[in-house]
Amino acid sequence: MLQTELIASPLWENEQDWTDVAARAAKAAIAASSHGDLLSLNFAIELSVKLSDNAEVQSLNKAYRGKDKPTNVLSFPQIQPDLLETLEDTDDGEALLGDIILAYETCWDEAAAKNISISTHVSHLIVHGSLHLLGYDHENEVDAGVMENCEINALATLGIANPYAEQAQSR
């Protein structure tokens, strides 16, 4: 069972049910990954999502990645990727995959530039961040391709078009 906790700063308040968006995106990401079986285990898999602002994300980006600028999403895994397969043997009844944080201003600017809804963009970023919690990365072309395919498959289950389609056509 997946439990998604969400904290949103006042900037994010609108008619959107961000808790539902986060839960659906995280579940889709896990299901599309090589760790889809985590969703059927008899204990809680947890992740947290914080909807914040550029200032906080920039501070975290500087502290943890050495990049003094805001970014759209950061992920902080709590379980080493090679230990994910052993979660079914845990006696704790729950496992925290990690934390995801998004920057309001950057997310809104990117959604506007891509001419997509903020909900669509946030869903993509939570899928992306969730995959990072599961050990996926995009440090090289092969890994990026694997991660993008997972994202495309997860987003398709949410009714969201391939965000990389235009990029693929220009290659």
VEXDREN-2710 file (C-alpha; in Angstrom, 1 decimal):
% VEXDREN-2710
k/r/px/py/pz
1/MET/0.0/0.0/0.0
2/LEU/1.3/3.5/-0.9
3/GLN/0.8/6.4/1.4
4/THR/1.6/9.8/0.1
5/GLU/1.9/12.7/2.5
6/LEU/1.6/16.2/1.1
7/ILE/2.5/19.6/2.6
8/ALA/1.7/22.7/0.5
9/SER/2.7/26.3/1.1
10/PRO/0.0/29.0/0.7
11/LEU/1.4/29.8/-2.7
12/TRP/-0.1/26.5/-4.0
13/GLU/-3.6/27.0/-2.7
14/ASN/-6.2/26.9/-5.5
15/GLU/-9.0/24.6/-6.6
16/GLN/-6.5/21.8/-7.4
17/ASP/-6.5/18.7/-5.1
18/TRP/-2.7/18.4/-4.8
19/THR/-2.9/15.5/-2.4
20/ASP/-4.7/13.5/-5.1
21/VAL/-2.4/14.6/-7.8
22/ALA/0.7/13.6/-5.8
23/ALA/-0.8/10.2/-4.8
24/ARG/-1.8/9.3/-8.3
25/ALA/1.5/10.4/-9.8
26/ALA/3.6/8.6/-7.2
27/LYS/1.6/5.4/-7.6
28/ALA/1.8/5.6/-11.4
29/ALA/5.6/6.0/-11.2
30/ILE/6.1/3.0/-8.9
31/ALA/3.8/0.9/-11.0
32/ALA/5.8/1.8/-14.2
33/SER/9.1/1.1/-12.6
34/SER/11.0/-2.2/-12.0
35/HIS/9.8/-1.9/-8.4
36/GLY/6.1/-2.1/-9.2
37/ASP/5.7/-5.0/-6.8
38/LEU/6.2/-2.6/-3.9
39/LEU/2.6/-1.6/-4.4
40/SER/1.4/-5.1/-3.5
41/LEU/3.4/-5.7/-0.3
42/ASN/1.6/-6.1/3.0
43/PHE/3.0/-2.9/4.5
44/ALA/3.0/0.8/3.9
45/ILE/5.3/2.4/1.4
46/GLU/5.5/6.1/2.2
47/LEU/6.7/9.1/0.5
48/SER/6.3/12.8/1.2
49/VAL/5.8/15.7/-1.2
50/LYS/6.3/19.3/-0.3
51/LEU/5.0/22.0/-2.5
52/SER/7.3/25.0/-1.7
53/ASP/8.9/27.9/-3.4
54/ASN/12.0/28.9/-5.3
55/ALA/13.8/30.2/-2.2
56/GLU/13.5/27.0/-0.2
57/VAL/14.4/24.8/-3.2
58/GLN/17.3/27.0/-4.1
59/SER/18.6/26.6/-0.5
60/LEU/18.3/22.8/-0.7
61/ASN/19.8/22.7/-4.1
62/LYS/22.8/24.6/-2.9
63/ALA/23.2/22.6/0.2
64/TYR/22.9/19.1/-1.3
65/ARG/23.9/19.5/-4.9
66/GLY/26.2/22.5/-4.9
67/LYS/24.0/24.4/-7.3
68/ASP/23.0/27.9/-6.1
69/LYS/19.8/28.2/-8.1
70/PRO/16.2/27.0/-7.9
71/THR/15.1/24.0/-9.8
72/ASN/11.7/22.5/-10.4
73/VAL/12.0/19.3/-8.3
74/LEU/14.4/17.7/-5.8
75/SER/14.3/14.2/-4.5
76/PHE/15.8/12.9/-1.3
77/PRO/15.8/9.1/-1.2
78/GLN/15.7/7.3/2.2
79/ILE/16.4/3.8/1.0
80/GLN/19.5/2.7/-1.1
81/PRO/18.3/1.4/-4.4
82/ASP/20.0/-2.0/-3.9
83/LEU/17.9/-2.4/-0.7
84/LEU/14.5/-1.9/-2.3
85/GLU/14.3/-5.5/-3.2
86/THR/14.6/-6.5/0.5
87/LEU/11.7/-4.4/1.7
88/GLU/9.3/-7.3/1.7
89/ASP/11.4/-8.9/4.5
90/THR/11.0/-5.9/6.8
91/ASP/9.3/-6.3/10.2
92/ASP/8.6/-2.6/10.6
93/GLY/5.3/-2.5/8.7
94/GLU/6.3/0.5/6.7
95/ALA/9.1/2.0/4.7
96/LEU/9.8/5.6/3.9
97/LEU/11.0/5.9/0.3
98/GLY/11.9/9.6/0.7
99/ASP/10.9/13.2/0.1
100/ILE/10.2/15.2/-3.0
101/ILE/10.0/19.0/-3.0
102/LEU/8.8/21.3/-5.8
103/ALA/9.4/25.0/-6.4
104/TYR/6.2/27.0/-7.1
105/GLU/7.6/29.8/-9.3
106/THR/9.8/27.4/-11.4
107/CYS/6.9/24.9/-11.9
108/TRP/4.4/27.6/-13.0
109/ASP/6.9/29.2/-15.3
110/GLU/7.8/25.9/-17.0
111/ALA/4.1/24.9/-17.3
112/ALA/3.4/28.3/-19.0
113/ALA/6.4/27.9/-21.3
114/LYS/5.3/24.4/-22.3
115/ASN/1.6/25.6/-22.6
116/ILE/0.4/22.8/-20.3
117/SER/-1.6/22.9/-17.2
118/ILE/0.1/23.2/-13.8
119/SER/-1.5/19.9/-12.8
120/THR/0.0/18.1/-15.7
121/HIS/3.4/19.5/-15.1
122/VAL/3.3/18.8/-11.4
123/SER/2.2/15.2/-12.1
124/HIS/5.2/14.8/-14.4
125/LEU/7.6/16.2/-11.8
126/ILE/6.2/14.0/-9.1
127/VAL/6.6/10.9/-11.4
128/HIS/10.1/12.1/-12.1
129/GLY/10.9/12.6/-8.4
130/SER/9.4/9.3/-7.4
131/LEU/11.6/7.5/-9.9
132/HIS/14.6/9.2/-8.4
133/LEU/13.5/7.8/-5.0
134/LEU/13.6/4.3/-6.6
135/GLY/17.1/4.7/-7.8
136/TYR/16.5/5.9/-11.4
137/ASP/18.7/8.7/-12.7
138/HIS/19.6/10.5/-15.9
139/GLU/23.3/10.9/-15.5
140/ASN/24.1/9.2/-18.8
141/GLU/22.2/8.6/-22.1
142/VAL/21.3/5.0/-21.4
143/ASP/20.0/5.7/-17.8
144/ALA/18.1/8.8/-19.1
145/GLY/16.4/6.7/-21.7
146/VAL/15.3/4.1/-19.2
147/MET/14.0/6.8/-16.8
148/GLU/12.2/8.6/-19.6
149/ASN/10.5/5.4/-20.7
150/CYS/9.3/4.8/-17.2
151/GLU/8.0/8.4/-17.0
152/ILE/6.2/8.1/-20.4
153/ASN/4.5/4.9/-19.3
154/ALA/3.5/6.3/-15.9
155/LEU/2.1/9.5/-17.4
156/ALA/0.2/7.5/-20.0
157/THR/-1.7/5.8/-17.2
158/LEU/-2.6/9.2/-16.0
159/GLY/-3.8/10.3/-19.4
160/ILE/-0.9/12.6/-19.9
161/ALA/0.9/12.8/-23.2
162/ASN/4.6/12.0/-23.7
163/PRO/6.5/15.1/-22.5
164/TYR/9.5/14.0/-24.5
165/ALA/7.8/13.6/-27.9
166/GLU/9.0/17.0/-29.3
167/GLN/12.5/16.3/-28.0
168/ALA/12.6/12.9/-29.7
169/GLN/11.6/14.4/-33.1
170/SER/14.4/16.9/-33.0
171/ARG/17.1/14.2/-32.4
END
